[in-house]
């Protein structure tokens, strides 16, 4: 695996990324909460892009993977700014965004910030507004009190036996980045993929996003028994097919 390149954002954060040169639109992979750019989906899509001569970008948000900073210092707005800074600095022309879990929320924020550049979007278990609608909404009264009083609370995790820490800043800053409260135009081909066995981002989230967003070409695929990782060979093939469909339509725009 080659070493990443690095970019210092206008906010002073050092972000690691990999850019594959090729024809456009450039595919941008946006990873999930506390994930990194070396995951199965990111590498699979890069391999596909390289085989097709397609431009491709993946990155680590600050506090993730090989980027600088501490994870617990970050919030949705920081990670959106990181992605926007790298995209602006190292790409040009049309983009197709592929957002996994939290990356789906970041993709929607990017679509709102630079709509003139987005020609397609693929959401994989997209998790818009999860800090408010999944975390804060599900906290017990005791957890809310602890978060406000101490600035953090520890939640159980299927991925880390020690659980993971949720900070007050993550919750409060996330309220400035919500996308399901106001109009959400997606005027380009959009494909949403969602597993029915996803316990982290349940199908109800995908259905809410489908209902809320506006656009002439938005489709949701529910995949029976697929979990949140959505990384089995069959699931990866579905992502590839959805991306190919969006790219074909995007190239025609």
N, C-alpha and C positions, 0 to 999 in steps of 0.2 A: 504494500500500500504506500503510495507516495505521501510525502509530508504536506500538510496543508499550507496554504497561504494565509496571511493575516492582514487585517484591516483595523485601524483605529477609528472608531466612530466619532461623529461630532461631539458626543457626550463623553468621549475619552475611554470607551471600553474597547478592549482588544479582542477581535472576533476572528476565529479560525473558519476557513472555508475551502472548498474544492470547486474549481470551475473547469468544466470540460468545454473546449472550443468546438464549435460546429454550427450547423445551420439553425435558423430560428423557426418558430418561436423557441426561446430558451425555456426549458423546464426547470422550475425551482422547487426543490423538496424542502418542506418545513416540518421539522420533527416535533415530538410531543414534550410534555411536561417532564423535566428531569431525564430526558432522553438525550441522544447525541446523533451525530451524522454518520455513525458507523453501523447503524442498525440494518436489519435485513432488508427492509423496504427501500431505504436510501441507496444501498449498494446495488440492489437488484435493478433499480431504475437507472442508476448511473451506467451499469453494464449494458442495459438496453439502449441507452442514449449513445454510448460509444459505438455500439454495433451499427447504429443507424446514422452516425455522423451528426448527431443532434447536440446542440448546446445544452449544458446541464449544470446546475448550481446546487450545492448543498452546503449547509453551514451549521455551526454550533452557536446558539445564543450565549450571551454572557452567563457565566456560572454553569455552563453545560460543556461536557466533553473537553476539547482542547482550548476553548476560549478562556480568556481571563475573567477574574471576578469570582465572587462566592455565590453559589446558588441561592442561599437564603437572603441575599441582599436584593435579589431580582424580583421583577413583577411583569405583568403582561405588557405594559407599555414599554418597558425597557427592551423586552425581547422583540416586540414589534419594531421598535426603533433600530435594533441591531439588524434585523432582516432588511428593513428599508434601506439602511445605510449601505449594506453590502450590495444589494440589488442595484442601487443607484450608482455605486462606484464602479462595479465590474461588469455590468450588463448594459445593453442598449436594445431598443426595439421591443417587439411584442413578447409577452411572457405567458406561460401556462403554469399556474400554481398547483402544487400537490401538497395538501396539508393533512398531516396525520394527528388525530386527537387534538391537543392544544394547537398544533400547527394549522388545523382547520380554522380555528379562531384567528390566528395570525394572518392566514390567507384572506379571510374576510375583511380584516382591518386594512390589509394592503389593497384589496379591491376597492375599498372606500377611499384610500389615500391617493392611489395612482390609477384610477379607472381607465385612463387613456392608454395604458400599457397592457392591461390584462385582456387576453383573448380567450381564456378558458380556465376552468378550475375543477380540480378533483379533490373531494373531501373523503378521507378514510376515517371512519368513526370520529367525525368532526365534533369538537367539544366547545362551541361558542358559549361564552358567559358562564363557564363552569365554576369559576370562583364564587359567583353569587348564587347560581341556581342549583349547584350540586354540593359545594362545600358549605357556604354560609347557611343556606336553606336547610341543610341536614344536620347542622351542629345542634347539640343539646344546649339547654340553657347554661349548664355548667361549662361546656366548651366555649360558648360565646363569652361568658364572664372571664374565663381564663385567658382567652385571646386578647380581650380588651385590657385586662389587668397586666398581663405579662408580655404581650406582644407576640405570642406564639402559642400553638397548640400542636400536639403530636397525634396524628391519625394512623390507624392501622393500614398496612399496605400488603398487597399480594406479591409485591416485587422486592420488598425489604422487610425482614423480620423485625427490625428495629422501628419500623414505621417511618413516616416522614413528617417533617415539621412544616406547618403552615403558618406563615407570618401574618400579622395584622396588616402590614403594608401590602402584601399580595392581595388580600381581600379588599382593602380600601382603594388601592390604585386600580384594581380591576373594575371597580364601579365607574371609572372614567372611560372604560374601553368596551362597554357592553354594545352588542350589535343587534340584539333581538328586541330592543325596546323602540327603536326608530326604524324608519324605512330602510330596507336593505336591497337595493337594486343590484341584480347580477345579470347584466345585459350581454351575456356571453354564454357559450355552452358550459353547463355545470353538471357534474356527475357526483352523486353522494353514494358512498358504499358503506354499509352498516351491517354488522353481525347481530343476529338475534340472541346470541349467547353472551353478548358484551355486558359485563356487570359494572364496568367503569363508566361507560357512556352508553346508557340503554337506548334502544330503538326510539323511545319517545323523544329523545333529543333530536334525532334525525328528522322525525316527522314534524316536530315543531319548526325546525329550520326550513324544511320544504314548504311548510304552510306560510311561514313569515316572509321568505325571500320572494322577490318579484323578478321575472324574466321569462323569455319566450321558450327557453330550452334548458329547463332544470329537471333532472330525473334522479330518483332515489332507487337504489337496489338494495333490498334486504336479503342477506345471505344466511340461510338457516344454519344454526349451530356454530357459526363463526364467532370467535371471541374478540377481545379488544386488540390483540396483537395483529390480527388480520394478516398473518405472514406465512400461512401454509402455501404450498405450491399452487393450490387451486385459487386461493385468495390473491396471491401475487399475479396470477394470470388475469384475474378480474380487474385488478388495478391497471395492468398493462393494456387491457382491452379498452377500459374507460379512458385512459390517457390517449390512446391512439385515436379514439373517436373524437375527443375534444381537440386534439392537434389537427386532425383532418378538417374539422369545422373551423378552427382558428386560422389555419393557413388560407382558407377561402375568404376570410373577412377582409 
